[in-house]
Structures are given as C-alpha cells and as structure tokens.
Amino acid sequence: MFYVYILKDKNNKLYVGYSNDLKRRISEHTRQKVYTSKRMEQPKLIYYEAYNSEVLAKERERKLKQRGSSKKGLLKRLGYK
C-alpha cells in the first residue's frame, strides 16, 4: 500500500508527501528526521489517501503539490480556504 498524506504544523503550514509506510513516515516527521519537517513546528497528520499503486500515489502527490484545482478542492473539503 502507498499513501499520500498532508501534514499541518502549528503555524498552519502544510506539507504534502507520499510513503509506503505511513506510520514510519509520520514518526520521522514528528521526530524531525526529515529535512522538510525540520522547518515545521509540531507537524500533525490531517489527511491521507491509500493507493495500491506507487505510480498512482506519486501522481496524486504531484497534483496536490501543484497550485491547481486538485489541491484547492481538497483543502476546501478539509475546511481550508
């Protein structure tokens, strides 16, 4: 299984990533073992999606990292502007 996830820190900064082991990856972010999360304060998992294919997970991550309608629509459903 592959996962696309979104983290939010206490300053409302968002991070989008993907992993084949969600628990491990979130633990790494929480312990600031990941370069990007070293700049985040107290990152928390706010959303994830599961995929059977790594290709599909990478494609979804790429679309969410772009400033397009995929990200806007998801953030709207999650209660963000």
Contacts in CASP RR format, 6 or more apart in sequence:
PFRMAT RR
TARGET T0000
AUTHOR 0000-0000-0000
METHOD contacts of the structure
MODEL  1
MFYVYILKDKNNKLYVGYSNDLKRRISEHTRQKVYTSKRMEQPKLIYYEA
YNSEVLAKERERKLKQRGSSKKGLLKRLGYK
1 20 0 8 1.000
1 50 0 8 1.000
1 51 0 8 1.000
1 52 0 8 1.000
2 18 0 8 1.000
2 19 0 8 1.000
2 20 0 8 1.000
2 50 0 8 1.000
2 51 0 8 1.000
2 52 0 8 1.000
2 53 0 8 1.000
2 54 0 8 1.000
2 56 0 8 1.000
2 57 0 8 1.000
3 18 0 8 1.000
3 19 0 8 1.000
3 20 0 8 1.000
3 22 0 8 1.000
3 25 0 8 1.000
3 48 0 8 1.000
3 49 0 8 1.000
3 50 0 8 1.000
3 51 0 8 1.000
3 57 0 8 1.000
4 16 0 8 1.000
4 17 0 8 1.000
4 18 0 8 1.000
4 48 0 8 1.000
4 49 0 8 1.000
4 51 0 8 1.000
4 57 0 8 1.000
4 60 0 8 1.000
4 61 0 8 1.000
4 64 0 8 1.000
5 16 0 8 1.000
5 17 0 8 1.000
5 18 0 8 1.000
5 19 0 8 1.000
5 22 0 8 1.000
5 25 0 8 1.000
5 26 0 8 1.000
5 45 0 8 1.000
5 47 0 8 1.000
5 48 0 8 1.000
5 49 0 8 1.000
6 14 0 8 1.000
6 15 0 8 1.000
6 16 0 8 1.000
6 17 0 8 1.000
6 45 0 8 1.000
6 46 0 8 1.000
6 47 0 8 1.000
6 48 0 8 1.000
6 64 0 8 1.000
6 74 0 8 1.000
6 78 0 8 1.000
7 14 0 8 1.000
7 15 0 8 1.000
7 26 0 8 1.000
7 29 0 8 1.000
7 37 0 8 1.000
7 40 0 8 1.000
7 43 0 8 1.000
7 44 0 8 1.000
7 45 0 8 1.000
7 46 0 8 1.000
8 14 0 8 1.000
8 15 0 8 1.000
8 43 0 8 1.000
8 44 0 8 1.000
8 46 0 8 1.000
9 15 0 8 1.000
9 40 0 8 1.000
9 41 0 8 1.000
9 42 0 8 1.000
9 43 0 8 1.000
9 44 0 8 1.000
10 41 0 8 1.000
10 42 0 8 1.000
11 40 0 8 1.000
11 41 0 8 1.000
13 39 0 8 1.000
13 40 0 8 1.000
14 75 0 8 1.000
15 29 0 8 1.000
15 36 0 8 1.000
15 37 0 8 1.000
15 40 0 8 1.000
15 43 0 8 1.000
16 61 0 8 1.000
16 64 0 8 1.000
16 65 0 8 1.000
16 71 0 8 1.000
17 61 0 8 1.000
17 65 0 8 1.000
18 57 0 8 1.000
18 58 0 8 1.000
18 60 0 8 1.000
18 61 0 8 1.000
19 25 0 8 1.000
20 54 0 8 1.000
22 48 0 8 1.000
25 34 0 8 1.000
26 45 0 8 1.000
28 34 0 8 1.000
28 37 0 8 1.000
29 37 0 8 1.000
29 40 0 8 1.000
29 43 0 8 1.000
30 37 0 8 1.000
30 43 0 8 1.000
32 38 0 8 1.000
37 43 0 8 1.000
46 78 0 8 1.000
47 74 0 8 1.000
47 78 0 8 1.000
49 57 0 8 1.000
49 60 0 8 1.000
51 57 0 8 1.000
51 60 0 8 1.000
60 70 0 8 1.000
63 70 0 8 1.000
63 71 0 8 1.000
64 70 0 8 1.000
64 71 0 8 1.000
64 74 0 8 1.000
65 71 0 8 1.000
75 81 0 8 1.000
END
